[in-house]
């Protein structure tokens, strides 16, 4: 059996734009052949996270949720979903998500997603930021490939979900 890989996805908690949905579709379509090896980690089941979770489950992925204390919405009970219900606040829940993953993908988001990219960096986990028109795009203006001189993990910036998937597969050492 192949080694399991964990891909965390940082995603906006509000209703997503059509561009975000398209990027999520492209990303999941491209990595779908590896659904037996890749597990998706999300911080909740609302906004773009819900869209990603449902589409990932339809494609046969296992989706793990690191839920904060009193989440606004609980994921439905289905065989593809593994909820981890914590007593943690939103930021602490993000720490668990980023510590667990092998790579983080920021599909577009606000401060929570920005924080998750920085946490992944601090844990030495590479991140792929999809340019989306959301606040996560500001990361590229602040940081190039690395956040600081320690160069703990690279941050890559891409224009589409398809490019994000190609980069993730490469980072995970999965041959296409």
N, C-alpha and C positions, 0 to 999 in steps of 0.2 A: 504494500500500500504506500502511496505517495505521502510525503509529509504535508500536513495541513498548514495552510497559510491564512493569516488573518488580515483582512483589509477593512480598516475603519473608514467610514465616510462621514465627513463633516458636512452638514447641509442645513440650509435655512429652515427655521421653525415656522415661518409664515407660508401662506399659499404661494407655490413657486410660479415663476414666469414660464412661458412656453419654451424659452431657451434652456432653462434649467432642466425641464422635463426631457427635452431632446438630448441634452448632454448625458443625463442619467440613462436614458434608453441606449444611446450609443455605447456607453461604458459597459453596461450590463450585457448587451448583445455581444460585444467583443470578448468579454471574459467568460461568457456562458459555457463554452466548451470545457472549462476548468472548474465547473461548479462542484465537482467531487473533491477538489483539492482546496478551493478557496471558501472561506467563511466570511460573511459580511457582518461588520459590527456597526451598530447605529446607537445614537444616544436617546432615541425616542421614537414615537410613532405619531408624529404630527408634522404638518408642513411637507417639505420635500422629503423628509425622512420616511413619511408614510408612503409616498409615491415610490421611493426606492425600495422599501421593504416589500410592498405588494408585487412590484415588478420582479424583484429578485426571487421571491417565493414562486411566482408563476414560472420562472426559468429553472426552478429546482435547487436554488441556493438555500443553505441554512443561514438564517439571519439571527444574530445575537443582539439583544438590546441591553445596554447598561442604563437602566432607568434611574432618574433622580428620585428623591423623596417626593411623594405626591405628584406624579407625572400628570400633565393635563389630560392625557389619553393613554389607556393601556392597549398594548397590541392585542389583536384577537388571538384566541387559543387555536393555533393550527400547527400541524406537524413541522413546518419549516421554521417556526419562530421559537426562539429560546429567550424568554424574558429573565433578566437578572434584576430583581427589584431591590433597590438599596435604600438606605436611610441617608444617602448623601445628597448634598446640594448639587445644583447644575454644574458648577465648576469642578467639584470633586468627582462627580460622575465622569466628566470629560477626562480627568486624570486616569481613571481606571481604563477607559476606552483607549486612550493613547498609549498607556503602558502595555496593554495587551496586544495591540496590533503589530504587524510587521511593516506596514506602510499605511499612511493616511492619505486620503483623497479629499480635498476641499472642493465640493461641487458648487459652492457659492453660498455665502452666508454673511452674518453680522459678527458681533463681538465673540459669540460662542465659538464660531468656526475659526476665527482668527486666533483665539486662545488655544484651540485644539492644534492648530499648526505649530504654534510656539511650544506647546507641551510635547508634541511629537519630536520636535527638534531637540528639546532638552533631554528627552529619553533616548536620543540617538536613532530615531526612526525617520526615514525619509518621508517627505510629503510631496504630493502633486497637487498644485492649485490650478483649477480650471478657471480661466478668465470668463467671468460671468455677468459683469455689470453690477455685481453686488460688492459689499465692502471688503470682501476677501481679496479683491483685485488690488487694494491698497498695499498689500504685503509686498508686491513686486516693486513698488516705489520705495518702500522702506528697506527691503533686504534683497540682495541678489540671490546667489545660490546658498549662502550661509547667513545665519542671524548674527554671529559674532566671530571673533578670531579663533575660537575653539573648534570651529568647523565640525560640530557634532554629527550633523546629518544634512544632506542636501535638500533643498527645496527646488522643485521643478515647476515651471509655469507653462501651461499648454492652452490651446485655443478650443479644444473640444473634448467631449467624453471619449471619443475614439482615440485621440492622442493620449489621454489620461490612461486608458486601458493598456495601450501599447507600452507606456512607460512603467506602469504597475507590473505588468507581466515580466518585463525585463528586470525590474528591481527584485522581483520574487524568484528570478532564475527559471521561469517557466518558458519553455520553447514553444513558439507559436506554430 
